């Protein structure tokens, strides 16, 4: 897709944070997943040892919907903790990006209630990578993990 198409998609997607109905459906779905039973093991997901963490979304960005985004993070973490207190929770953000003023995330503030910070490492796409940037910006004691990345060879 072109950059203009990507920007249009991003602008459409962030409308989610301002929709109480959409967020409500999301939270209902999260509750359902946490209570679902693994068909292979017979263990409910909220007690399944094969699950490390719940990720709220992949590369969620607030853009111009910061208030709604942070409300969604807080409500989602509360909902998952009520449904499953045995697993870690991560937001699914990319971690530090080369475009902080566009993305509008605040790593420490946004992850204050999360257990794990995800970091996406795409040095060729983004033109940079610093292994210390996520830990330097994270809330104290919150581990970071590389969850996505790659290099072209």
Secondary structure, 3 states (H helix, E strand, C coil): CCHHHHHHHHHHHHHHHHCHHHHHHHHHHHHHHHHCECCCCCCEHHHCCCCCEEECCCCCCCCCCHHHHHHHHHHHHHHHHHHCCCCEEECCCCCCCCCHHHHCCCHHHHCCCCCEEEEEECHHHHCCCCCCHHHHHCCCCCEEEEEEECCCC
